[in-house]
């Protein structure tokens, strides 16, 4: 008898695009968007990229 596993909702990491279960994604929220990360390394990269973008804008 084949047992069918329940489908797990996934989402792509905003940095590396790796598919991760939505329940396991890190979800830093801001006023205008939600970003999902597969782990701390991608979250740290996002923070670094965001800080560099702010500096480039003069902020």
GROMACS elastic network, one bead per residue, 0.5 to 0.9 nm:
[ bonds ]
;  ai    aj funct       b0    kb
    4     7     6  0.88051   500
    5     8     6  0.88271   500
    8    21     6  0.64574   500
    8    22     6  0.80322   500
    8    23     6  0.89260   500
    9    20     6  0.84976   500
    9    21     6  0.58587   500
    9    22     6  0.58476   500
    9    23     6  0.80202   500
   10    19     6  0.60150   500
   10    20     6  0.52628   500
   10    23     6  0.81032   500
   10    25     6  0.87794   500
   11    14     6  0.89846   500
   11    17     6  0.85104   500
   11    18     6  0.81342   500
   11    19     6  0.54467   500
   11    20     6  0.56209   500
   11    21     6  0.63196   500
   11    22     6  0.55760   500
   11    25     6  0.78034   500
   11    36     6  0.75935   500
   12    15     6  0.84708   500
   12    16     6  0.79213   500
   12    18     6  0.53195   500
   12    20     6  0.62381   500
   12    21     6  0.87236   500
   12    22     6  0.86862   500
   12    25     6  0.88819   500
   12    36     6  0.72426   500
   12    37     6  0.77736   500
   12    38     6  0.79667   500
   13    16     6  0.57133   500
   13    18     6  0.53590   500
   13    19     6  0.64044   500
   13    20     6  0.70700   500
   13    25     6  0.77411   500
   13    35     6  0.80466   500
   13    36     6  0.53644   500
   13    38     6  0.53763   500
   13    39     6  0.85852   500
   13    42     6  0.78471   500
   14    17     6  0.57703   500
   14    18     6  0.83882   500
   14    35     6  0.63729   500
   14    36     6  0.56923   500
   14    37     6  0.59300   500
   14    38     6  0.83424   500
   14    42     6  0.80174   500
   14    43     6  0.88219   500
   14    46     6  0.82025   500
   15    18     6  0.82321   500
   15    36     6  0.85317   500
   15    37     6  0.70029   500
   15    38     6  0.85234   500
   15    42     6  0.57879   500
   15    43     6  0.78573   500
   15    45     6  0.75577   500
   15    46     6  0.67688   500
   16    19     6  0.89674   500
   16    37     6  0.84117   500
   16    38     6  0.82295   500
   16    42     6  0.70329   500
   17    20     6  0.89590   500
   17    37     6  0.87618   500
   17    38     6  0.86453   500
   18    37     6  0.88243   500
   18    38     6  0.70841   500
   19    22     6  0.88364   500
   19    38     6  0.78900   500
   20    23     6  0.83652   500
   20    24     6  0.68387   500
   20    25     6  0.64785   500
   20    37     6  0.84391   500
   20    38     6  0.62035   500
   21    24     6  0.53304   500
   21    25     6  0.64597   500
   21    38     6  0.87882   500
   22    25     6  0.52688   500
   22    26     6  0.86295   500
   22    36     6  0.84303   500
   23    26     6  0.85677   500
   24    37     6  0.89922   500
   24    38     6  0.75795   500
   24    39     6  0.89968   500
   25    36     6  0.57175   500
   25    37     6  0.55208   500
   25    38     6  0.54337   500
   25    39     6  0.74057   500
   26    35     6  0.80190   500
   26    36     6  0.55301   500
   26    37     6  0.50796   500
   26    38     6  0.65242   500
   26    39     6  0.67861   500
   26    40     6  0.83095   500
   26    43     6  0.80787   500
   27    34     6  0.66129   500
   27    35     6  0.57558   500
   27    37     6  0.67738   500
   28    34     6  0.63699   500
   28    35     6  0.59442   500
   28    36     6  0.70839   500
   28    37     6  0.85602   500
   28    43     6  0.89638   500
   29    32     6  0.82607   500
   29    33     6  0.65277   500
   29    35     6  0.66905   500
   30    33     6  0.55898   500
   30    34     6  0.62786   500
   30    35     6  0.85168   500
   31    34     6  0.83040   500
   36    43     6  0.84263   500
   37    40     6  0.75550   500
   37    41     6  0.86841   500
   37    42     6  0.60167   500
   37    43     6  0.58544   500
   37    46     6  0.88120   500
   38    41     6  0.82541   500
   38    42     6  0.66801   500
   38    43     6  0.78905   500
   39    42     6  0.57377   500
   39    43     6  0.63606   500
   39    44     6  0.88046   500
   40    44     6  0.59929   500
   40    45     6  0.85286   500
   41    44     6  0.51791   500
   41    45     6  0.62650   500
   41    46     6  0.86914   500
   42    46     6  0.61439   500
   42    47     6  0.86327   500
   43    46     6  0.50661   500
   43    47     6  0.62657   500
   43    48     6  0.86940   500
   44    47     6  0.50657   500
   44    48     6  0.62019   500
   44    49     6  0.86067   500
   45    48     6  0.50775   500
   45    49     6  0.60952   500
   45    50     6  0.84992   500
   46    49     6  0.50835   500
   46    50     6  0.60033   500
   46    51     6  0.85706   500
   47    50     6  0.50652   500
   47    51     6  0.61599   500
   47    52     6  0.86431   500
   48    51     6  0.52207   500
   48    52     6  0.62743   500
   48    53     6  0.86566   500
   49    52     6  0.51675   500
   49    53     6  0.61548   500
   49    54     6  0.86771   500
   50    53     6  0.50680   500
   50    54     6  0.62044   500
   50    55     6  0.86919   500
   51    54     6  0.51122   500
   51    55     6  0.62842   500
   51    56     6  0.86781   500
   52    55     6  0.51056   500
   52    56     6  0.61863   500
   52    57     6  0.87129   500
   53    56     6  0.50628   500
   53    57     6  0.63318   500
   53    58     6  0.87540   500
   53    59     6  0.86343   500
   54    57     6  0.51419   500
   54    58     6  0.63667   500
   54    59     6  0.50516   500
   55    58     6  0.50000   500
   55    59     6  0.53223   500
   56    59     6  0.74191   500
